[in-house]
Amino acid sequence: MASAAEWIEGARMRTLPTAVSPVLAGTAIGWWQGSAPPAVAALCLVVALGLVIGVNFANDYSDGIRGTDDHRVGPQRLVGSGAAEPVTVRNAAFGCFGVAGVAGLAAVALTGHWWLLAVGVACVLAAWFYTGGSHPYGYLGLGEVFVFVFFGLVATAGTVYLLDGRVGSAGWVTAVAMGLIADGVLVTNNLRDIASDTAAGKRTLETRLGERATRLLYAALVVAVTLCGVLVAALSTWWALLCLLGVTLLAPAAHIILGGARGMRLVATLRLTSMGELVFAAGLLAGVAVALALG
């Protein structure tokens, strides 16, 4: 039976900034545009956390029963290490998806945007079939597409829309930035696991590209995020440039990756990337707060 510490590790706490950050960033844009009800923002956060933790447990379950995690380099997984029964981890994933669903239902009830329930269902299905089912698209090199769309565009733009009833240009550019950084988290993770994923037959984008191209891809993502930050500021307030504080964490991660780090040395870059996304979003929120305070 897995301990509480093992369950916390299984939830992959270092990935939670990918849940919190889009909501913070979306709240910043909604606030700038004129509307950011705290109750709706809080519900968006619960939805995001439920989905991210749920997909982490779902990946643990699906990769574990396939044997993908048998020779992994990073932290051990619940199923792969034998710490928890597969069905228990699967049920934990479903429970998290259920929490996200209830929070999402409450959010649309408060705002009246009922069509977003269909988006919520799509999010849950995409989260499960990332590594679940007989033909998981995460094994076909499409993981980055899923992360960009759902943990970038949908999470960020969805938050802005629920708060303000519109997304706007600044909202979409912010959503792109969040998606690119979230992709950076996945790229870092999969770069570390290229050898074990190849051995297990998991054809991620990184196993297809190879190490050198994957490292260059990460650097390109950091450059693109920086440009997005400048564009968001141009479309909203120049105080939004505070979001670029996040790049001060992404740049060192890129330096480590381009320097050829492998194995456990890449765990630090995963942490830097996750925290870089959080600081980017928090900086944007702080910038909007300063701009509105100054009038």
Residue pairs with C-beta under 8 A, 6 or more apart in sequence:
1 84
2 10
2 78
2 83
2 84
2 88
3 83
6 78
6 83
6 84
7 78
7 84
7 92
9 75
9 76
10 56
10 57
10 60
10 77
10 78
10 83
10 84
10 89
11 53
11 56
11 57
12 53
12 56
14 270
14 271
14 274
15 52
15 56
15 185
15 274
16 49
16 52
16 53
16 274
17 274
17 275
17 277
17 278
18 52
18 147
18 151
18 181
18 182
18 185
18 274
18 277
19 45
19 48
19 49
19 51
19 52
19 53
19 151
19 155
20 45
20 48
20 49
20 278
20 281
21 178
21 181
21 182
21 277
21 278
21 280
21 281
22 48
22 151
22 152
22 155
22 156
22 159
22 175
22 178
22 182
22 281
23 41
23 44
23 45
23 48
23 155
23 156
23 159
24 278
24 281
24 282
24 284
24 285
25 156
25 159
25 174
25 175
25 177
25 178
25 243
25 280
25 281
25 284
25 285
26 44
26 155
26 156
26 157
26 158
26 159
26 160
26 163
26 171
26 174
26 175
27 36
27 41
27 44
27 159
27 163
27 285
28 174
28 240
28 281
28 284
28 285
28 287
28 288
29 156
29 160
29 164
29 168
29 170
29 171
29 174
29 236
29 284
29 288
30 36
30 41
30 159
30 160
30 163
30 164
30 171
31 163
31 285
31 288
31 289
31 292
32 170
32 236
32 237
32 288
32 291
32 292
33 160
33 164
33 166
33 168
33 170
33 171
34 164
35 163
35 164
35 165
36 163
36 164
37 110
37 163
39 110
40 107
40 110
40 111
40 162
40 163
41 159
41 163
43 103
43 104
43 106
43 107
43 110
44 103
44 107
44 158
44 159
44 162
44 163
46 99
46 100
46 103
47 100
47 103
47 104
47 107
47 120
48 100
48 155
49 100
50 96
50 97
50 98
50 99
50 100
50 101
50 103
51 96
51 97
51 100
51 123
51 124
51 127
51 150
52 151
53 96
54 93
54 94
54 95
54 96
54 97
54 100
54 124
54 127
55 93
55 127
55 128
55 130
57 78
57 89
57 90
57 92
57 93
57 96
58 90
58 93
58 127
58 128
58 130
58 131
58 132
59 130
59 131
59 138
60 69
60 77
60 78
60 79
60 80
60 89
60 93
61 79
61 86
61 89
61 90
61 93
61 132
62 131
62 132
62 136
63 69
63 77
63 79
63 80
63 131
63 202
64 77
64 78
64 79
64 80
64 86
64 89
65 79
65 86
66 200
67 80
67 200
68 80
68 196
68 197
68 200
68 202
69 76
69 77
69 79
69 80
69 81
69 196
70 80
70 196
70 200
71 196
71 199
71 200
72 80
72 193
72 196
73 192
73 193
73 195
73 196
73 263
73 264
74 189
74 192
74 193
74 264
74 267
75 267
76 83
78 84
78 89
79 85
79 86
79 89
93 128
97 124
97 127
97 128
100 120
100 123
100 124
101 120
101 124
104 116
104 117
104 120
105 117
107 116
107 162
108 114
108 116
108 117
108 162
111 162
111 165
113 161
113 162
113 165
116 158
116 161
116 162
119 154
119 158
123 150
123 154
126 146
126 149
126 150
127 150
129 136
129 137
130 136
130 137
130 138
130 143
130 146
131 138
131 139
137 143
137 146
138 146
138 202
138 204
139 201
139 202
139 203
139 204
140 203
141 203
141 204
141 205
141 207
141 208
142 205
143 186
143 190
143 204
143 205
144 183
144 186
144 187
144 205
147 179
147 182
147 183
147 185
147 186
148 179
148 180
148 182
148 183
149 179
151 178
151 179
151 182
152 175
152 176
152 177
152 178
152 179
152 180
152 182
152 183
153 172
153 175
153 176
153 179
155 175
155 178
156 171
156 174
156 175
156 178
156 179
157 167
157 171
157 172
157 175
160 166
160 167
160 168
160 171
160 174
160 175
161 167
161 171
167 175
168 235
169 235
170 232
170 235
170 236
173 228
173 231
173 232
173 235
174 228
174 232
174 284
176 228
177 225
177 228
177 229
177 232
177 243
177 280
178 277
178 280
178 281
180 221
180 224
180 225
180 228
181 221
181 225
181 246
181 250
181 273
181 276
181 277
181 280
182 277
183 221
184 218
184 221
184 222
184 225
184 250
184 253
184 273
184 276
184 277
185 270
185 273
185 274
185 277
187 205
187 206
187 214
187 217
187 218
187 221
188 218
188 253
188 257
188 266
188 269
188 270
188 273
189 270
190 197
190 204
190 205
190 206
190 207
190 214
191 206
191 211
191 214
191 215
191 218
191 257
191 266
192 262
192 263
192 266
192 267
192 270
193 204
193 206
194 204
194 206
194 207
194 210
194 211
194 214
197 203
197 204
197 206
197 207
198 207
205 214
206 214
209 217
215 257
215 258
215 260
216 258
218 253
218 254
218 257
218 258
219 254
219 257
219 258
222 247
222 250
222 251
222 253
222 254
225 246
225 247
225 250
225 280
226 244
226 247
229 240
229 241
229 243
229 244
229 246
229 247
229 280
230 241
230 244
232 240
232 243
232 284
233 239
233 240
233 241
233 243
233 287
236 288
236 291
237 287
237 288
237 291
239 287
239 288
239 290
239 291
239 294
240 284
240 287
240 288
240 291
241 287
242 283
242 284
242 286
242 287
242 290
243 280
243 281
243 283
243 284
243 287
244 280
244 283
245 279
245 280
245 283
246 276
246 277
246 278
246 279
246 280
246 281
246 283
247 276
247 280
248 276
248 279
249 272
249 273
249 275
249 276
249 279
250 272
250 273
250 276
252 272
253 268
253 269
253 272
253 273
253 276
256 265
256 266
256 268
256 269
256 272
257 266
257 269
261 269
